Amino acid sequence: MDLSYSDEQIMLRDSAERFVDANCGADNLRKMRASEEGFSRDYWKQMAELGWLALPFTEDQGGLDGTAVDTNVLMEAFGRGLLLEPYLTTVVMGGGALKAAGGADDLIGQIIEGSLLLAVAYAEPQARFDLFDVATTARKDGNGWVIDGHKAVVLHGDSADKIIVSARTSGDRRDRSGISLFIIDRGASGLERRAYPTVDGSRAAELFLNSVQVGPDALLGEEDQGLAILEKVSDNAITALCAEAVGAMKVLLDTTVEYTKTREQFGQPIAKFQVLRHRMADMMMEYEQAKSMALVAALKVDSEDPIERRKAVSGAKVQIGKSGRFVGQQAVQLHGGMGMTDELSVGHYFKRLTMIDILFGNVDHHLKQFSAAA
Ligand SMILES: Cc1cc2nc3c(=O)[nH]c(=O)nc-3n(C[C@H](O)[C@H](O)[C@H](O)COP(=O)(O)OP(=O)(O)OC[C@H]3O[C@@H](n4cnc5c(N)ncnc54)[C@H](O)[C@@H]3O)c2cc1C
């Protein structure tokens, strides 16, 4: 199998790397952390002009018909630059949900032109990593619905123009059936948002839905059939996150190798000590394994075979979680006390890797998913 990138993918990678090298990184993160929304609307506009927001959508929808591998090419560059803009939440998750539900091409058009930001509120405090554990309810009210509940850690939930919310339309809290998806405006009456910064310098919000009334057109896809869409969104998000993590690990590896060549101890650069070379060789191996698994996930995430898809996606998430932790810990350790400081970029990449491990299920969760599918 030829696993090399096509000419188009190389162009996409080069333009994304140029963009993040010029605009992103730890300095930008420190600046954006202090801003109101935590990211740059100007960068978002540029990302729209570069066509990146159109990547996964079909040509009929005004998109570029890109594959999961194409998305990974972008996400790897974003990981290298600690990009803060809501690509994952708006394009991969929100856009992915609209695409899977069908019939929302006008909203997809708005995503592509950069005028619509989306968030997906799938998690609840009691649910751990189970997408089907949904206590939020939606009950019929005339033609429309009334939604009540609490959604936790909604990524970019503070800046999103619309939020896709999972709610139970039938069954009990942990039933796999009976979950529906609704799209709610940010200004909906009864919707309360409590925003906060996350450990990696990004933003999230707790959402409280107090009898939020929506019309019949708020329902995305079929009533009671929302879980299949959520699972697809989750698998695509995991795949994209794996690629982002690979980009972050590469920075940690390169930075660490570079640093050990300059830091002198016992009269010579510490990179000369064999024991440290072994550590960096181990970091390299972890990075390579993570990169390969991220590619496998991208190649299989759209597979019709649910077992093949589960094994590829969960397998990649396990490897990324383990490798990210190893590479991050070694990078901090080899940088010594400096590795712990806010001034150095190392800690920021490690925090992002830590967050990626937790998102959509950590190592333990996906090891169980993998075992169940194997
Ligand atoms: C990359 C790096 C960054 C660090 N940054 C910090 C920091 O910011 N702040 C901080 O407090 N500490 C820092 N350290 C020091 C580290 O914390 C100490 O190495 C550790 O606290 C001491 O551990 P140790 O004595 O158990 O073992 P080791 O560090 O392995 O040393 C054991 C002893 O062996 C001898 N020894 C080992 N190698 C040689 C050699 N090549 N030539 C001569 N004698 C040798 C020395 O006498 C040494 O005391 C850093 C270390 C490294 C490798």
Ligand as a Chemical Component Dictionary entry (heavy atoms), coordinates in Angstrom:
data_LIG
# 
_chem_comp.id                   LIG 
_chem_comp.type                 NON-POLYMER 
_chem_comp.pdbx_formal_charge   0 
_chem_comp.three_letter_code    LIG 
# 
loop_
_chem_comp_atom.comp_id 
_chem_comp_atom.atom_id 
_chem_comp_atom.alt_atom_id 
_chem_comp_atom.type_symbol 
_chem_comp_atom.charge 
_chem_comp_atom.model_Cartn_x 
_chem_comp_atom.model_Cartn_y 
_chem_comp_atom.model_Cartn_z 
_chem_comp_atom.pdbx_ordinal 
LIG C1  C1  C 0 18.335 17.822 31.337 1  
LIG C2  C2  C 0 18.438 18.029 32.806 2  
LIG C3  C3  C 0 17.950 19.200 33.336 3  
LIG C4  C4  C 0 18.006 19.424 34.715 4  
LIG N1  N1  N 0 17.481 20.566 35.201 5  
LIG C5  C5  C 0 17.481 20.769 36.536 6  
LIG C6  C6  C 0 16.881 21.920 37.084 7  
LIG O1  O1  O 0 16.362 22.753 36.354 8  
LIG N2  N2  N 0 16.891 22.077 38.431 9  
LIG C7  C7  C 0 17.459 21.154 39.254 10 
LIG O2  O2  O 0 17.439 21.331 40.453 11 
LIG N3  N3  N 0 18.049 20.062 38.750 12 
LIG C8  C8  C 0 18.059 19.840 37.417 13 
LIG N4  N4  N 0 18.650 18.741 36.884 14 
LIG C9  C9  C 0 19.399 17.902 37.757 15 
LIG C10 C10 C 0 18.712 16.664 38.199 16 
LIG O3  O3  O 0 17.570 16.979 38.890 17 
LIG C11 C11 C 0 19.739 15.925 39.010 18 
LIG O4  O4  O 0 20.411 15.140 38.086 19 
LIG C12 C12 C 0 19.171 15.066 40.094 20 
LIG O5  O5  O 0 18.486 15.870 41.026 21 
LIG C13 C13 C 0 20.282 14.353 40.804 22 
LIG O6  O6  O 0 20.041 13.017 40.719 23 
LIG P1  P1  P 0 21.059 11.846 41.139 24 
LIG O7  O7  O 0 22.157 12.413 41.967 25 
LIG O8  O8  O 0 20.212 10.775 41.703 26 
LIG O9  O9  O 0 21.671 11.215 39.827 27 
LIG P2  P2  P 0 22.595 11.732 38.647 28 
LIG O10 O10 O 0 22.140 13.047 38.121 29 
LIG O11 O11 O 0 22.594 10.647 37.644 30 
LIG O12 O12 O 0 24.062 11.932 39.210 31 
LIG C14 C14 C 0 24.777 11.018 40.032 32 
LIG C15 C15 C 0 26.180 11.510 40.294 33 
LIG O13 O13 O 0 27.092 10.879 39.351 34 
LIG C16 C16 C 0 28.097 11.767 38.949 35 
LIG N5  N5  N 0 28.093 11.890 37.469 36 
LIG C17 C17 C 0 27.131 11.527 36.619 37 
LIG N6  N6  N 0 27.480 11.741 35.357 38 
LIG C18 C18 C 0 28.710 12.250 35.400 39 
LIG C19 C19 C 0 29.591 12.702 34.406 40 
LIG N7  N7  N 0 29.349 12.621 33.101 41 
LIG N8  N8  N 0 30.812 13.207 34.803 42 
LIG C20 C20 C 0 31.107 13.264 36.114 43 
LIG N9  N9  N 0 30.278 12.832 37.099 44 
LIG C21 C21 C 0 29.116 12.355 36.746 45 
LIG C22 C22 C 0 27.851 13.058 39.654 46 
LIG O14 O14 O 0 28.721 13.175 40.747 47 
LIG C23 C23 C 0 26.418 12.972 40.134 48 
LIG O15 O15 O 0 26.282 13.659 41.361 49 
LIG C24 C24 C 0 18.592 18.475 35.530 50 
LIG C25 C25 C 0 19.098 17.312 34.994 51 
LIG C26 C26 C 0 19.029 17.073 33.658 52 
LIG C27 C27 C 0 19.561 15.799 33.096 53 
# 
loop_
_chem_comp_bond.comp_id 
_chem_comp_bond.atom_id_1 
_chem_comp_bond.atom_id_2 
_chem_comp_bond.value_order 
_chem_comp_bond.pdbx_ordinal 
LIG C1  C2  SING 1  
LIG C2  C3  SING 2  
LIG C2  C26 DOUB 3  
LIG C3  C4  DOUB 4  
LIG C4  N1  SING 5  
LIG C4  C24 SING 6  
LIG N1  C5  DOUB 7  
LIG C5  C6  SING 8  
LIG C5  C8  SING 9  
LIG C6  O1  DOUB 10 
LIG C6  N2  SING 11 
LIG N2  C7  SING 12 
LIG C7  O2  DOUB 13 
LIG C7  N3  SING 14 
LIG N3  C8  DOUB 15 
LIG C8  N4  SING 16 
LIG N4  C9  SING 17 
LIG N4  C24 SING 18 
LIG C9  C10 SING 19 
LIG C10 O3  SING 20 
LIG C10 C11 SING 21 
LIG C11 O4  SING 22 
LIG C11 C12 SING 23 
LIG C12 O5  SING 24 
LIG C12 C13 SING 25 
LIG C13 O6  SING 26 
LIG O6  P1  SING 27 
LIG P1  O7  DOUB 28 
LIG P1  O8  SING 29 
LIG P1  O9  SING 30 
LIG O9  P2  SING 31 
LIG P2  O10 DOUB 32 
LIG P2  O11 SING 33 
LIG P2  O12 SING 34 
LIG O12 C14 SING 35 
LIG C14 C15 SING 36 
LIG C15 O13 SING 37 
LIG C15 C23 SING 38 
LIG O13 C16 SING 39 
LIG C16 N5  SING 40 
LIG C16 C22 SING 41 
LIG N5  C17 SING 42 
LIG N5  C21 SING 43 
LIG C17 N6  DOUB 44 
LIG N6  C18 SING 45 
LIG C18 C19 SING 46 
LIG C18 C21 DOUB 47 
LIG C19 N7  SING 48 
LIG C19 N8  DOUB 49 
LIG N8  C20 SING 50 
LIG C20 N9  DOUB 51 
LIG N9  C21 SING 52 
LIG C22 O14 SING 53 
LIG C22 C23 SING 54 
LIG C23 O15 SING 55 
LIG C24 C25 DOUB 56 
LIG C25 C26 SING 57 
LIG C26 C27 SING 58 
# 
